[in-house]
Each structure stands twice: as structure tokens, then as C-alpha cells.
Amino acid sequence: MTTQNATLSKDLQEPNQLVYISNIKILLTILVILHHTFIAYSNSDGWYYTEPTTIFGVLIPVKMFISVNQSFFMGFFFMLAAYFTDSSFTKKGTFKFITDRLIRLGIPLVFYSLVISPFTSYLVYYFAQEHHITFLQYLSGYDTWIDVGVMWFVLALLVFTSIYVIAKTVFKISFENTLPVPTSRNILLFALILGLVSFAVRIIFPVGWVLKPFGFQLGHFPQYIAFFIIGLLASKNNWFQQLSEKTRKRLTLSSWLCLVFFLVFFVIRLTVKMPVEWYSGGFHWQQLLYAIWEQWIGLSILTVLLIKGRTKWNQSTPLLAKLSRYSFATYIFHPVVIVAFTLAVRNWSVDPAVKLLVVSPLIVVGSFVFGGLLVAIPGVKKII
């Protein structure tokens, strides 16, 4: 969950025909914020402060949003990062490229682990758990100093980028191929294969299993690795500009059919009375079905957004330009904003589902405003 990558770096100046990628970046950042806000008010694990709703009728759309979001949004970030990686490497050279990545990715990663994450945890400790001590007193007993939180993405991107540099400099891999633009059939076949690979990996590393202290959920990494490689190939073969309207129409239908099919997972669980964990991992046919569905809908939505963005969203405004510039700072600090808002309404005597509806737009706006204020700081804006 989000996320400096090459698309988030302010030093990358996209040509005009790629303005839509900046707009997609804004959309993905909003989805990251909403994703974690929805987790805070669902019965999902892995967030600083949660207040799950008990209304089953609400949990269905909430779970659907979280699942559909997870199927593509972080993989999309990896793909866009890779799309600009090769051109940046060629322009800057090995040393400057590595130095730039370490500054723009490494410093925010360390800062999040040492400052933002403990401070966010402290807010929960002080307000929700009502341990009224100072932040310094809290730090004296804090023992989770390597906690990358949402910045696992940045750490993974550093790993992927390092492997890319080795491939370019040691093994002389150019990533230059004359590959035809993928059709809808090719994309869905790849989704099927990726679903099978994800199924195999999740037998050992189920979704939710985290490689500590790096924060990697290895059950999702087949997609992340594959999408990073696709981003490199797409850049060299100009795939984004060649994806057809016919492909968009077919994958739009595919996306809607998969969305409707999501309800089947609830029916299966209620019918066979299975543990919900069977969808996350293990050698179960339910896990196989879910893994294929996840990659199928994820690739369908991702491709539709790329084509739709290129044809309909390829214009910028002063506001969109600012939001794009603030995206990385927004990603880094949005957990603090989410926790602050959810704690602020914790004593409101309504169901958490109502709180979700009320605070979600406030959290999105607040996160971007906070990100914009941080970017305005001279020392900060040089890094993020």
C-alpha cells in the first residue's frame, strides 16, 4: 500500500503525450488513501488503528473495494515506475541514477521508519489506548525501529531498481525488443498464467504473511515483479501508445463481469462453510479461483485505465499539476492523516460505516493539503 517511484519523481519531465500518466498517478494516490481508510473501518488487519463496522451489508462493498483495489493499484505503481526507469538511467548514467534513487527513495524510507511510523503509533497509544505520556516517554519504550509501513513499496522499488542496474551494467541486458502490442487475448492469457503463479506462491506465502522487517507480502510479489518487467518492455516497445480501443472495450466488459463474480466468493464461503483464510493461501481450489480472478480483474482494470487515460485524460490544469507534484509527499504522510481523522471521530456514537462515508473525502483532501504544505518547505521539496 503506495510510494516514490519514477513517476513520482519531480525530476522526470514527461512529454506532453504522457500527461495522462501524471493524472493516473493522482488517481492511484487517492486509491491508496481510500484503501487504507477502508481497512481502518473494516475487519481487515494490518493498520495502526481500526474500528470495524459490524453491518454485514456494508462489509460486502467494503471488502469488494479493498479486493479490487489490491488487484491492480500497487502493481500499477511498479509498472509506471519501470516505464520511466530506463530513460532516466540512460539520461543520468549509472552513478547519478543510483545516487538520485538513494536520495529520493532512501531518505524518505528511513525518515518514515524512524519518525512517521513511531509518531503514528504514538497517536493511537495516547488517544485510543489512553496512555497519556509524552512522545519522548513513548520512544523510550519503543522497540520497533525498523517499521517501513506503507513505505514497503519504496523499499521494494529500490530492490527492483538495483536488480535493473545490475542487469544493465553487468549482464548488458538492453530490454530492447520488437514485441507486438498486447491484445486483449494476450493480456487475459497472461493474467491466467500470473494467477497460477500467484496461487503456487501463496501455498507457501499466503496473503497477509509479511516478510519482516521489510513489510513485503510475498503473496503479491509475482504481480509486482511481472508488472515492473512489463513496464520496462512497454517503454521500449511503446505499448502504452498502441493499446487499441477494441482492447479497451473488451477489457471493460471483462472488468464488469469480474466485479459481478466477486459476489460468488461470498456464496462459496457461506455454502461450504470454509474459513475465509482459504482465499488467501494454502492448497485450496478456492485460493486458485481467487488468485486467477484477482489477476484477471487487475490487468483488465489497469489496461482500461491506461487506454482511457491516453484518450480522455491527457490534459492538465494548474490544480492537477500541483496534485501530481504533491503525490509522493501525500503518499508518505497519508497514514498520519488517516489515523488523526479516525481518532478524532472515535467517540462519535454512530456505526463506523457512517464514519467511513463522512471522513473519507476529508482524509483525501487533508492528505493532499498536508503533502502540498510539506513540498513547499525548501529542504523537503529537494527530496520529494
Secondary structure, DSSP 8 states (H G I E B T S, - for coil): -----TTT-TT----GGGHHHHHHHHHHHHHHHHHHHHHHTSS---SSS------HHHHHHHHHHHHHHHTTHHHHHHHHHHHHHHHHHHHH-HHHHHHHHIIIIIHHHHHIIIIIHHHHHHHIIIIIS-----HHHHHHT-------GGGHHHHHHHHHHHHHHHHHHTS------------HHHHHHHHHHHHHHHHHHHHHS-TT--BTTTTB-GGGHHHHHHHHHHHHHHHHHTHHHH--HHHHHHHHHHHHHHHHHHHHHHHHHHHHT--GGGGTSSS-HHHHHHHHHHHHHHHHHHHHHHHHHHHHS----HHHHHHHHHHHHHHHHHHHHHHHHHHHTTT--S-HHHHHHHHHHHHHHHHHHHHHHHHTSHHHHTT-
